[in-house]
């Protein structure tokens, strides 16, 4: 019994595969941008705190490193500018 595989070689199938690859590529780029932005903001938080002489505990550093929510990271960056203690940052 032979199976007809011509559909998988058709122009429509090729177009659908190309669209899927393009969507996957675009999604990967967006996720990469967000991840890179998040890492950059996290580094900025550390830079501001270091410049202000505020040290983070190992747990606080890990929380900062593990956070991917850019809005949360930006909020911490704003707090880092005026915080006097690390607890004020995450509180």
FENRA-V633558 format. One record per residue. N is the residue number from 1. RES is the residue in one letter. PHI is phi in whole degrees, 0 to 359 (* if undefined). Layout:
N | RES | PHI
N | RES | PHI
This chain:
1 | X | *
2 | X | 266
3 | X | 255
4 | X | 281
5 | X | 254
6 | X | 299
7 | X | 302
8 | X | 291
9 | X | 258
10 | X | 290
11 | X | 298
12 | X | 297
13 | X | 295
14 | X | 296
15 | X | 295
16 | X | 296
17 | X | 297
18 | X | 297
19 | X | 296
20 | X | 296
21 | X | 297
22 | X | 296
23 | X | 297
24 | X | 297
25 | X | 297
26 | X | 297
27 | X | 296
28 | X | 298
29 | X | 298
30 | X | 298
31 | X | 297
32 | X | 296
33 | X | 298
34 | X | 297
35 | X | 296
36 | X | 297
37 | X | 297
38 | X | 300
39 | X | 295
40 | X | 295
41 | X | 293
42 | X | 300
43 | X | 297
44 | X | 296
45 | X | 301
46 | X | 298
47 | X | 296
48 | X | 297
49 | X | 296
50 | X | 299
51 | X | 297
52 | X | 266
53 | X | 77
54 | X | 257
55 | X | 260
56 | X | 257
57 | X | 288
58 | X | 300
59 | X | 294
60 | X | 293
61 | X | 298
62 | X | 294
63 | X | 301
64 | X | 298
65 | X | 293
66 | X | 276
67 | X | 283
68 | X | 249
69 | X | 285
70 | X | 297
71 | X | 297
72 | X | 295
73 | X | 298
74 | X | 295
75 | X | 297
76 | X | 294
77 | X | 298
78 | X | 296
79 | X | 293
80 | X | 299
81 | X | 292
82 | X | 244
83 | X | 297
84 | X | 253
85 | X | 219
86 | X | 298
87 | X | 298
88 | X | 292
89 | X | 293
90 | X | 265
91 | X | 289
